[in-house]
Amino acid sequence: IQLNDGYPRLAAEDGMMFGSIHPTMALEAMYQLQKIDFKGHLYFDTFPQRSDPVKEAEFNIRQVKKFWMAAKRLDGEGIRKVMEEHDAIGALNLCNLVLKTL
């Protein structure tokens, strides 16, 4: 699975570091991968034009690990109930709660 982040524009890809622009979407991606028991490969499609490519790769790896661990906390915090109730505010509150641990 290709991971990166960016600003949504038609036919454009920013290739920014994972979770740097849309942390809640990054959290959801990790949560959904856990739910399907994903065992495949992850890779980063980023463009380190103004940063050291090795440092950027290391940052991306740390980000994925952090978001993966935060996503594990969602079930314990009650995300399933929030999802069943279609409670958008509750979902955002839970995301904010687990993202504080990053």
Biopython code that builds the backbone (N, CA, C, O; Angstrom):
import numpy as np
from Bio.PDB.StructureBuilder import StructureBuilder

atoms = [
    (1, "ILE", "N", (0.854, -1.168, 0.000)),
    (1, "ILE", "CA", (0.000, 0.000, 0.000)),
    (1, "ILE", "C", (0.898, 1.228, 0.000)),
    (1, "ILE", "O", (1.858, 1.320, 0.764)),
    (2, "GLN", "N", (0.567, 2.147, -0.857)),
    (2, "GLN", "CA", (1.316, 3.396, -0.981)),
    (2, "GLN", "C", (0.804, 4.402, 0.044)),
    (2, "GLN", "O", (-0.401, 4.636, 0.132)),
    (3, "LEU", "N", (1.697, 4.990, 0.811)),
    (3, "LEU", "CA", (1.331, 5.967, 1.823)),
    (3, "LEU", "C", (2.024, 7.295, 1.551)),
    (3, "LEU", "O", (3.214, 7.350, 1.240)),
    (4, "ASN", "N", (1.255, 8.345, 1.676)),
    (4, "ASN", "CA", (1.775, 9.709, 1.645)),
    (4, "ASN", "C", (0.655, 10.626, 2.108)),
    (4, "ASN", "O", (-0.347, 10.151, 2.643)),
    (5, "ASP", "N", (0.801, 11.903, 1.916)),
    (5, "ASP", "CA", (-0.233, 12.862, 2.286)),
    (5, "ASP", "C", (-0.153, 14.026, 1.325)),
    (5, "ASP", "O", (0.775, 14.106, 0.520)),
    (6, "GLY", "N", (-1.101, 14.917, 1.400)),
    (6, "GLY", "CA", (-1.077, 16.077, 0.527)),
    (6, "GLY", "C", (-2.398, 16.816, 0.552)),
    (6, "GLY", "O", (-3.338, 16.435, 1.250)),
    (7, "TYR", "N", (-2.445, 17.880, -0.227)),
    (7, "TYR", "CA", (-3.649, 18.679, -0.368)),
    (7, "TYR", "C", (-4.420, 18.171, -1.574)),
    (7, "TYR", "O", (-3.849, 18.029, -2.655)),
    (8, "PRO", "N", (-5.719, 17.891, -1.407)),
    (8, "PRO", "CA", (-6.485, 17.324, -2.531)),
    (8, "PRO", "C", (-6.714, 18.341, -3.642)),
    (8, "PRO", "O", (-7.290, 19.411, -3.443)),
    (9, "ARG", "N", (-6.245, 17.962, -4.798)),
    (9, "ARG", "CA", (-6.478, 18.735, -6.020)),
    (9, "ARG", "C", (-6.638, 17.727, -7.147)),
    (9, "ARG", "O", (-5.983, 16.684, -7.145)),
    (10, "LEU", "N", (-7.471, 18.018, -8.076)),
    (10, "LEU", "CA", (-7.718, 17.127, -9.191)),
    (10, "LEU", "C", (-6.424, 16.863, -9.962)),
    (10, "LEU", "O", (-5.735, 17.796, -10.377)),
    (11, "ALA", "N", (-6.109, 15.602, -10.144)),
    (11, "ALA", "CA", (-4.941, 15.156, -10.916)),
    (11, "ALA", "C", (-3.617, 15.662, -10.354)),
    (11, "ALA", "O", (-2.664, 15.870, -11.106)),
    (12, "ALA", "N", (-3.549, 15.861, -9.042)),
    (12, "ALA", "CA", (-2.301, 16.342, -8.436)),
    (12, "ALA", "C", (-1.973, 15.465, -7.234)),
    (12, "ALA", "O", (-2.862, 14.963, -6.545)),
    (13, "GLU", "N", (-0.709, 15.299, -7.007)),
    (13, "GLU", "CA", (-0.254, 14.541, -5.849)),
    (13, "GLU", "C", (0.940, 15.267, -5.257)),
    (13, "GLU", "O", (1.951, 15.477, -5.927)),
    (14, "ASP", "N", (0.812, 15.648, -3.992)),
    (14, "ASP", "CA", (1.873, 16.407, -3.342)),
    (14, "ASP", "C", (3.014, 15.533, -2.849)),
    (14, "ASP", "O", (4.158, 15.984, -2.789)),
    (15, "GLY", "N", (2.718, 14.288, -2.495)),
    (15, "GLY", "CA", (3.757, 13.398, -1.997)),
    (15, "GLY", "C", (4.394, 13.881, -0.713)),
    (15, "GLY", "O", (5.615, 13.830, -0.560)),
    (16, "MET", "N", (3.573, 14.348, 0.210)),
    (16, "MET", "CA", (4.097, 14.841, 1.483)),
    (16, "MET", "C", (4.169, 13.701, 2.496)),
    (16, "MET", "O", (3.621, 12.622, 2.269)),
    (17, "MET", "N", (4.840, 13.948, 3.597)),
    (17, "MET", "CA", (5.059, 12.909, 4.603)),
    (17, "MET", "C", (3.739, 12.418, 5.199)),
    (17, "MET", "O", (2.789, 13.182, 5.368)),
    (18, "PHE", "N", (3.709, 11.116, 5.515)),
    (18, "PHE", "CA", (2.507, 10.453, 5.994)),
    (18, "PHE", "C", (1.965, 11.111, 7.264)),
    (18, "PHE", "O", (2.695, 11.303, 8.236)),
    (19, "GLY", "N", (0.683, 11.450, 7.239)),
    (19, "GLY", "CA", (0.022, 12.032, 8.403)),
    (19, "GLY", "C", (0.322, 13.488, 8.651)),
    (19, "GLY", "O", (-0.108, 14.034, 9.667)),
    (20, "SER", "N", (1.047, 14.139, 7.757)),
    (20, "SER", "CA", (1.455, 15.521, 7.994)),
    (20, "SER", "C", (0.342, 16.529, 7.717)),
    (20, "SER", "O", (0.347, 17.612, 8.301)),
    (21, "ILE", "N", (-0.600, 16.209, 6.852)),
    (21, "ILE", "CA", (-1.684, 17.129, 6.498)),
    (21, "ILE", "C", (-3.020, 16.654, 7.055)),
    (21, "ILE", "O", (-3.798, 17.457, 7.568)),
    (22, "HIS", "N", (-3.290, 15.359, 6.958)),
    (22, "HIS", "CA", (-4.576, 14.788, 7.368)),
    (22, "HIS", "C", (-4.370, 13.681, 8.415)),
    (22, "HIS", "O", (-4.489, 12.498, 8.094)),
    (23, "PRO", "N", (-4.065, 14.056, 9.646)),
    (23, "PRO", "CA", (-3.788, 13.028, 10.650)),
    (23, "PRO", "C", (-4.967, 12.110, 10.946)),
    (23, "PRO", "O", (-4.760, 10.924, 11.201)),
    (24, "THR", "N", (-6.206, 12.622, 10.920)),
    (24, "THR", "CA", (-7.333, 11.733, 11.200)),
    (24, "THR", "C", (-7.525, 10.721, 10.075)),
    (24, "THR", "O", (-7.934, 9.589, 10.333)),
    (25, "MET", "N", (-7.239, 11.106, 8.837)),
    (25, "MET", "CA", (-7.328, 10.153, 7.726)),
    (25, "MET", "C", (-6.226, 9.098, 7.832)),
    (25, "MET", "O", (-6.450, 7.927, 7.527)),
    (26, "ALA", "N", (-5.046, 9.515, 8.262)),
    (26, "ALA", "CA", (-3.955, 8.560, 8.459)),
    (26, "ALA", "C", (-4.318, 7.570, 9.562)),
    (26, "ALA", "O", (-4.048, 6.374, 9.450)),
    (27, "LEU", "N", (-4.934, 8.081, 10.627)),
    (27, "LEU", "CA", (-5.373, 7.225, 11.725)),
    (27, "LEU", "C", (-6.423, 6.226, 11.240)),
    (27, "LEU", "O", (-6.361, 5.043, 11.574)),
    (28, "GLU", "N", (-7.376, 6.703, 10.459)),
    (28, "GLU", "CA", (-8.412, 5.803, 9.936)),
    (28, "GLU", "C", (-7.816, 4.741, 9.024)),
    (28, "GLU", "O", (-8.232, 3.583, 9.070)),
    (29, "ALA", "N", (-6.851, 5.118, 8.200)),
    (29, "ALA", "CA", (-6.205, 4.140, 7.316)),
    (29, "ALA", "C", (-5.555, 3.033, 8.140)),
    (29, "ALA", "O", (-5.700, 1.855, 7.812)),
    (30, "MET", "N", (-4.852, 3.389, 9.187)),
    (30, "MET", "CA", (-4.207, 2.378, 10.029)),
    (30, "MET", "C", (-5.257, 1.523, 10.748)),
    (30, "MET", "O", (-5.076, 0.313, 10.886)),
    (31, "TYR", "N", (-6.332, 2.131, 11.199)),
    (31, "TYR", "CA", (-7.409, 1.400, 11.865)),
    (31, "TYR", "C", (-8.017, 0.368, 10.912)),
    (31, "TYR", "O", (-8.205, -0.788, 11.289)),
    (32, "GLN", "N", (-8.321, 0.781, 9.691)),
    (32, "GLN", "CA", (-8.941, -0.130, 8.727)),
    (32, "GLN", "C", (-7.984, -1.256, 8.324)),
    (32, "GLN", "O", (-8.418, -2.390, 8.124)),
    (33, "LEU", "N", (-6.701, -0.957, 8.206)),
    (33, "LEU", "CA", (-5.726, -2.009, 7.914)),
    (33, "LEU", "C", (-5.676, -3.036, 9.038)),
    (33, "LEU", "O", (-5.537, -4.233, 8.788)),
    (34, "GLN", "N", (-5.788, -2.566, 10.267)),
    (34, "GLN", "CA", (-5.818, -3.495, 11.403)),
    (34, "GLN", "C", (-7.076, -4.355, 11.380)),
    (34, "GLN", "O", (-7.022, -5.543, 11.698)),
    (35, "LYS", "N", (-8.195, -3.771, 11.010)),
    (35, "LYS", "CA", (-9.460, -4.501, 11.000)),
    (35, "LYS", "C", (-9.455, -5.635, 9.976)),
    (35, "LYS", "O", (-10.122, -6.650, 10.176)),
    (36, "ILE", "N", (-8.708, -5.472, 8.879)),
    (36, "ILE", "CA", (-8.642, -6.544, 7.874)),
    (36, "ILE", "C", (-7.424, -7.429, 8.091)),
    (36, "ILE", "O", (-7.123, -8.294, 7.268)),
    (37, "ASP", "N", (-6.717, -7.209, 9.210)),
    (37, "ASP", "CA", (-5.520, -7.986, 9.545)),
    (37, "ASP", "C", (-4.494, -7.936, 8.410)),
    (37, "ASP", "O", (-3.973, -8.965, 7.978)),
    (38, "PHE", "N", (-4.221, -6.732, 7.942)),
    (38, "PHE", "CA", (-3.305, -6.510, 6.824)),
    (38, "PHE", "C", (-1.904, -7.003, 7.164)),
    (38, "PHE", "O", (-1.353, -6.659, 8.209)),
    (39, "LYS", "N", (-1.343, -7.797, 6.288)),
    (39, "LYS", "CA", (0.005, -8.343, 6.479)),
    (39, "LYS", "C", (0.913, -8.035, 5.286)),
    (39, "LYS", "O", (2.001, -8.599, 5.167)),
    (40, "GLY", "N", (0.474, -7.158, 4.429)),
    (40, "GLY", "CA", (1.239, -6.861, 3.222)),
    (40, "GLY", "C", (2.311, -5.807, 3.439)),
    (40, "GLY", "O", (2.737, -5.546, 4.564)),
    (41, "HIS", "N", (2.729, -5.217, 2.352)),
    (41, "HIS", "CA", (3.808, -4.222, 2.375)),
    (41, "HIS", "C", (3.245, -2.805, 2.357)),
    (41, "HIS", "O", (2.219, -2.530, 1.735)),
    (42, "LEU", "N", (3.936, -1.928, 3.048)),
    (42, "LEU", "CA", (3.653, -0.503, 3.008)),
    (42, "LEU", "C", (4.867, 0.177, 2.394)),
    (42, "LEU", "O", (6.006, -0.200, 2.670)),
    (43, "TYR", "N", (4.622, 1.167, 1.572)),
    (43, "TYR", "CA", (5.743, 1.955, 1.068)),
    (43, "TYR", "C", (5.333, 3.413, 0.978)),
    (43, "TYR", "O", (4.146, 3.734, 0.950)),
    (44, "PHE", "N", (6.309, 4.278, 0.934)),
    (44, "PHE", "CA", (6.069, 5.714, 0.971)),
    (44, "PHE", "C", (6.336, 6.315, -0.403)),
    (44, "PHE", "O", (7.407, 6.141, -0.985)),
    (45, "ASP", "N", (5.345, 7.018, -0.894)),
    (45, "ASP", "CA", (5.467, 7.718, -2.166)),
    (45, "ASP", "C", (5.520, 9.210, -1.854)),
    (45, "ASP", "O", (4.550, 9.944, -2.041)),
    (46, "THR", "N", (6.676, 9.626, -1.375)),
    (46, "THR", "CA", (6.864, 11.031, -1.008)),
    (46, "THR", "C", (7.987, 11.619, -1.845)),
    (46, "THR", "O", (8.790, 10.901, -2.441)),
    (47, "PHE", "N", (8.020, 12.932, -1.873)),
    (47, "PHE", "CA", (8.990, 13.642, -2.703)),
    (47, "PHE", "C", (9.826, 14.575, -1.833)),
    (47, "PHE", "O", (9.458, 15.735, -1.647)),
    (48, "PRO", "N", (10.941, 14.089, -1.299)),
    (48, "PRO", "CA", (11.763, 14.916, -0.396)),
    (48, "PRO", "C", (12.621, 15.934, -1.155)),
    (48, "PRO", "O", (13.839, 15.792, -1.256)),
    (49, "GLN", "N", (11.961, 16.948, -1.677)),
    (49, "GLN", "CA", (12.682, 17.952, -2.459)),
    (49, "GLN", "C", (13.455, 18.940, -1.597)),
    (49, "GLN", "O", (14.479, 19.473, -2.025)),
    (50, "ARG", "N", (12.969, 19.185, -0.384)),
    (50, "ARG", "CA", (13.622, 20.166, 0.490)),
    (50, "ARG", "C", (14.101, 19.565, 1.796)),
    (50, "ARG", "O", (14.471, 20.281, 2.726)),
    (51, "SER", "N", (14.090, 18.244, 1.855)),
    (51, "SER", "CA", (14.564, 17.600, 3.075)),
    (51, "SER", "C", (15.447, 16.413, 2.709)),
    (51, "SER", "O", (15.433, 15.930, 1.576)),
    (52, "ASP", "N", (16.198, 15.965, 3.671)),
    (52, "ASP", "CA", (17.072, 14.818, 3.479)),
    (52, "ASP", "C", (16.198, 13.581, 3.252)),
    (52, "ASP", "O", (15.355, 13.278, 4.097)),
    (53, "PRO", "N", (16.371, 12.854, 2.135)),
    (53, "PRO", "CA", (15.511, 11.703, 1.838)),
    (53, "PRO", "C", (15.564, 10.602, 2.898)),
    (53, "PRO", "O", (14.548, 9.964, 3.175)),
    (54, "VAL", "N", (16.717, 10.377, 3.484)),
    (54, "VAL", "CA", (16.828, 9.344, 4.516)),
    (54, "VAL", "C", (16.056, 9.771, 5.761)),
    (54, "VAL", "O", (15.321, 8.974, 6.343)),
    (55, "LYS", "N", (16.224, 11.033, 6.169)),
    (55, "LYS", "CA", (15.494, 11.531, 7.341)),
    (55, "LYS", "C", (13.992, 11.503, 7.093)),
    (55, "LYS", "O", (13.220, 11.214, 8.007)),
    (56, "GLU", "N", (13.573, 11.797, 5.875)),
    (56, "GLU", "CA", (12.144, 11.760, 5.562)),
    (56, "GLU", "C", (11.616, 10.326, 5.623)),
    (56, "GLU", "O", (10.526, 10.089, 6.144)),
    (57, "ALA", "N", (12.369, 9.387, 5.102)),
    (57, "ALA", "CA", (11.953, 7.977, 5.173)),
    (57, "ALA", "C", (11.860, 7.529, 6.631)),
    (57, "ALA", "O", (10.912, 6.843, 7.012)),
    (58, "GLU", "N", (12.828, 7.910, 7.432)),
    (58, "GLU", "CA", (12.806, 7.551, 8.854)),
    (58, "GLU", "C", (11.600, 8.169, 9.550)),
    (58, "GLU", "O", (10.956, 7.526, 10.379)),
    (59, "PHE", "N", (11.299, 9.416, 9.208)),
    (59, "PHE", "CA", (10.134, 10.089, 9.780)),
    (59, "PHE", "C", (8.859, 9.344, 9.399)),
    (59, "PHE", "O", (8.006, 9.095, 10.252)),
    (60, "ASN", "N", (8.726, 8.987, 8.121)),
    (60, "ASN", "CA", (7.539, 8.255, 7.669)),
    (60, "ASN", "C", (7.367, 6.943, 8.417)),
    (60, "ASN", "O", (6.250, 6.583, 8.792)),
    (61, "ILE", "N", (8.447, 6.234, 8.635)),
    (61, "ILE", "CA", (8.385, 4.962, 9.373)),
    (61, "ILE", "C", (7.918, 5.207, 10.811)),
    (61, "ILE", "O", (7.071, 4.477, 11.326)),
    (62, "ARG", "N", (8.472, 6.231, 11.450)),
    (62, "ARG", "CA", (8.039, 6.563, 12.819)),
    (62, "ARG", "C", (6.558, 6.939, 12.839)),
    (62, "ARG", "O", (5.822, 6.540, 13.741)),
    (63, "GLN", "N", (6.130, 7.706, 11.843)),
    (63, "GLN", "CA", (4.727, 8.119, 11.772)),
    (63, "GLN", "C", (3.798, 6.920, 11.670)),
    (63, "GLN", "O", (2.802, 6.842, 12.389)),
    (64, "VAL", "N", (4.113, 5.991, 10.789)),
    (64, "VAL", "CA", (3.262, 4.813, 10.625)),
    (64, "VAL", "C", (3.188, 4.032, 11.932)),
    (64, "VAL", "O", (2.109, 3.597, 12.335)),
    (65, "LYS", "N", (4.311, 3.856, 12.587)),
    (65, "LYS", "CA", (4.312, 3.131, 13.860)),
    (65, "LYS", "C", (3.456, 3.845, 14.902)),
    (65, "LYS", "O", (2.703, 3.203, 15.634)),
    (66, "LYS", "N", (3.568, 5.164, 14.970)),
    (66, "LYS", "CA", (2.782, 5.931, 15.936)),
    (66, "LYS", "C", (1.289, 5.843, 15.626)),
    (66, "LYS", "O", (0.478, 5.604, 16.521)),
    (67, "PHE", "N", (0.930, 6.036, 14.365)),
    (67, "PHE", "CA", (-0.479, 5.982, 13.992)),
    (67, "PHE", "C", (-1.037, 4.569, 14.171)),
    (67, "PHE", "O", (-2.199, 4.404, 14.544)),
    (68, "TRP", "N", (-0.225, 3.562, 13.910)),
    (68, "TRP", "CA", (-0.655, 2.180, 14.097)),
    (68, "TRP", "C", (-1.001, 1.929, 15.569)),
    (68, "TRP", "O", (-2.032, 1.335, 15.882)),
    (69, "MET", "N", (-0.129, 2.389, 16.458)),
    (69, "MET", "CA", (-0.369, 2.198, 17.893)),
    (69, "MET", "C", (-1.580, 3.019, 18.356)),
    (69, "MET", "O", (-2.373, 2.540, 19.166)),
    (70, "ALA", "N", (-1.725, 4.221, 17.862)),
    (70, "ALA", "CA", (-2.883, 5.042, 18.224)),
    (70, "ALA", "C", (-4.174, 4.394, 17.744)),
    (70, "ALA", "O", (-5.177, 4.419, 18.456)),
    (71, "ALA", "N", (-4.162, 3.818, 16.554)),
    (71, "ALA", "CA", (-5.356, 3.160, 16.009)),
    (71, "ALA", "C", (-5.771, 1.971, 16.864)),
    (71, "ALA", "O", (-6.959, 1.667, 16.977)),
    (72, "LYS", "N", (-4.797, 1.300, 17.463)),
    (72, "LYS", "CA", (-5.121, 0.170, 18.344)),
    (72, "LYS", "C", (-5.936, 0.619, 19.548)),
    (72, "LYS", "O", (-6.705, -0.167, 20.103)),
    (73, "ARG", "N", (-5.780, 1.852, 19.949)),
    (73, "ARG", "CA", (-6.499, 2.376, 21.117)),
    (73, "ARG", "C", (-7.956, 2.707, 20.813)),
    (73, "ARG", "O", (-8.762, 2.832, 21.735)),
    (74, "LEU", "N", (-8.305, 2.850, 19.548)),
    (74, "LEU", "CA", (-9.664, 3.278, 19.201)),
    (74, "LEU", "C", (-10.733, 2.313, 19.696)),
    (74, "LEU", "O", (-11.766, 2.747, 20.206)),
    (75, "ASP", "N", (-10.502, 1.018, 19.555)),
    (75, "ASP", "CA", (-11.505, 0.052, 20.022)),
    (75, "ASP", "C", (-11.711, 0.158, 21.526)),
    (75, "ASP", "O", (-12.843, 0.123, 22.009)),
    (76, "GLY", "N", (-10.626, 0.286, 22.252)),
    (76, "GLY", "CA", (-10.718, 0.409, 23.705)),
    (76, "GLY", "C", (-11.430, 1.677, 24.140)),
    (76, "GLY", "O", (-12.010, 1.732, 25.224)),
    (77, "GLU", "N", (-11.385, 2.688, 23.297)),
    (77, "GLU", "CA", (-12.031, 3.963, 23.615)),
    (77, "GLU", "C", (-13.483, 4.014, 23.139)),
    (77, "GLU", "O", (-14.176, 5.002, 23.382)),
    (78, "GLY", "N", (-13.951, 2.955, 22.459)),
    (78, "GLY", "CA", (-15.357, 2.891, 22.087)),
    (78, "GLY", "C", (-15.703, 3.331, 20.684)),
    (78, "GLY", "O", (-16.817, 3.797, 20.445)),
    (79, "ILE", "N", (-14.783, 3.197, 19.752)),
    (79, "ILE", "CA", (-15.049, 3.668, 18.384)),
    (79, "ILE", "C", (-16.200, 2.907, 17.726)),
    (79, "ILE", "O", (-16.938, 3.486, 16.929)),
    (80, "ARG", "N", (-16.365, 1.638, 18.042)),
    (80, "ARG", "CA", (-17.446, 0.864, 17.399)),
    (80, "ARG", "C", (-18.820, 1.422, 17.759)),
    (80, "ARG", "O", (-19.696, 1.533, 16.901)),
    (81, "LYS", "N", (-19.003, 1.771, 19.019)),
    (81, "LYS", "CA", (-20.278, 2.350, 19.450)),
    (81, "LYS", "C", (-20.517, 3.675, 18.734)),
    (81, "LYS", "O", (-21.622, 3.944, 18.263)),
    (82, "VAL", "N", (-19.493, 4.486, 18.655)),
    (82, "VAL", "CA", (-19.589, 5.784, 17.989)),
    (82, "VAL", "C", (-19.948, 5.587, 16.510)),
    (82, "VAL", "O", (-20.761, 6.329, 15.959)),
    (83, "MET", "N", (-19.339, 4.589, 15.880)),
    (83, "MET", "CA", (-19.624, 4.324, 14.477)),
    (83, "MET", "C", (-21.052, 3.820, 14.286)),
    (83, "MET", "O", (-21.734, 4.230, 13.347)),
    (84, "GLU", "N", (-21.505, 2.939, 15.167)),
    (84, "GLU", "CA", (-22.876, 2.427, 15.073)),
    (84, "GLU", "C", (-23.910, 3.540, 15.219)),
    (84, "GLU", "O", (-24.975, 3.498, 14.604)),
    (85, "GLU", "N", (-23.586, 4.522, 16.029)),
    (85, "GLU", "CA", (-24.502, 5.641, 16.264)),
    (85, "GLU", "C", (-24.329, 6.764, 15.241)),
    (85, "GLU", "O", (-25.053, 7.758, 15.286)),
    (86, "HIS", "N", (-23.378, 6.611, 14.324)),
    (86, "HIS", "CA", (-23.095, 7.648, 13.320)),
    (86, "HIS", "C", (-22.837, 8.999, 13.994)),
    (86, "HIS", "O", (-23.326, 10.042, 13.560)),
    (87, "ASP", "N", (-22.058, 8.939, 15.058)),
    (87, "ASP", "CA", (-21.775, 10.112, 15.882)),
    (87, "ASP", "C", (-20.468, 10.764, 15.422)),
    (87, "ASP", "O", (-19.388, 10.408, 15.894)),
    (88, "ALA", "N", (-20.575, 11.707, 14.510)),
    (88, "ALA", "CA", (-19.384, 12.354, 13.949)),
    (88, "ALA", "C", (-18.578, 13.098, 15.006)),
    (88, "ALA", "O", (-17.349, 13.045, 15.008)),
    (89, "ILE", "N", (-19.271, 13.787, 15.901)),
    (89, "ILE", "CA", (-18.556, 14.533, 16.945)),
    (89, "ILE", "C", (-17.850, 13.565, 17.885)),
    (89, "ILE", "O", (-16.709, 13.803, 18.281)),
    (90, "GLY", "N", (-18.520, 12.482, 18.240)),
    (90, "GLY", "CA", (-17.892, 11.474, 19.086)),
    (90, "GLY", "C", (-16.674, 10.861, 18.421)),
    (90, "GLY", "O", (-15.660, 10.621, 19.076)),
    (91, "ALA", "N", (-16.767, 10.606, 17.123)),
    (91, "ALA", "CA", (-15.635, 10.037, 16.381)),
    (91, "ALA", "C", (-14.457, 10.995, 16.385)),
    (91, "ALA", "O", (-13.320, 10.584, 16.615)),
    (92, "LEU", "N", (-14.721, 12.261, 16.134)),
    (92, "LEU", "CA", (-13.632, 13.246, 16.136)),
    (92, "LEU", "C", (-13.029, 13.402, 17.521)),
    (92, "LEU", "O", (-11.816, 13.562, 17.658)),
    (93, "ASN", "N", (-13.871, 13.358, 18.555)),
    (93, "ASN", "CA", (-13.344, 13.431, 19.918)),
    (93, "ASN", "C", (-12.432, 12.250, 20.217)),
    (93, "ASN", "O", (-11.379, 12.420, 20.832)),
    (94, "LEU", "N", (-12.832, 11.038, 19.781)),
    (94, "LEU", "CA", (-11.979, 9.862, 19.999)),
    (94, "LEU", "C", (-10.673, 9.985, 19.225)),
    (94, "LEU", "O", (-9.605, 9.663, 19.745)),
    (95, "CYS", "N", (-10.760, 10.447, 17.991)),
    (95, "CYS", "CA", (-9.539, 10.631, 17.191)),
    (95, "CYS", "C", (-8.601, 11.611, 17.877)),
    (95, "CYS", "O", (-7.402, 11.357, 17.990)),
    (96, "ASN", "N", (-9.146, 12.727, 18.331)),
    (96, "ASN", "CA", (-8.317, 13.716, 19.032)),
    (96, "ASN", "C", (-7.687, 13.124, 20.281)),
    (96, "ASN", "O", (-6.526, 13.395, 20.584)),
    (97, "LEU", "N", (-8.454, 12.312, 21.007)),
    (97, "LEU", "CA", (-7.947, 11.689, 22.226)),
    (97, "LEU", "C", (-6.753, 10.785, 21.940)),
    (97, "LEU", "O", (-5.727, 10.887, 22.613)),
    (98, "VAL", "N", (-6.873, 9.905, 20.949)),
    (98, "VAL", "CA", (-5.769, 8.978, 20.684)),
    (98, "VAL", "C", (-4.618, 9.669, 19.959)),
    (98, "VAL", "O", (-3.467, 9.255, 20.098)),
    (99, "LEU", "N", (-4.911, 10.708, 19.193)),
    (99, "LEU", "CA", (-3.823, 11.411, 18.503)),
    (99, "LEU", "C", (-2.975, 12.225, 19.468)),
    (99, "LEU", "O", (-1.826, 12.541, 19.157)),
    (100, "LYS", "N", (-3.512, 12.568, 20.625)),
    (100, "LYS", "CA", (-2.729, 13.288, 21.638)),
    (100, "LYS", "C", (-1.549, 12.457, 22.124)),
    (100, "LYS", "O", (-0.574, 12.996, 22.648)),
    (101, "THR", "N", (-1.644, 11.139, 21.948)),
    (101, "THR", "CA", (-0.571, 10.258, 22.417)),
    (101, "THR", "C", (0.600, 10.211, 21.449)),
    (101, "THR", "O", (1.641, 9.638, 21.772)),
    (102, "LEU", "N", (0.453, 10.797, 20.277)),
    (102, "LEU", "CA", (1.538, 10.729, 19.274)),
    (102, "LEU", "C", (2.727, 11.569, 19.660)),
    (102, "LEU", "O", (3.714, 11.616, 18.925)),
]
sb = StructureBuilder()
sb.init_structure("model")
sb.init_model(0)
sb.init_chain("A")
sb.init_seg("    ")
for serial, (resi, resn, name, xyz) in enumerate(atoms, 1):
    if name == "N":
        sb.init_residue(resn, " ", resi, " ")
    sb.init_atom(name, np.array(xyz, "f"), 0.0, 1.0, " ", f" {name:<3s}", serial, name[0])
structure = sb.get_structure()
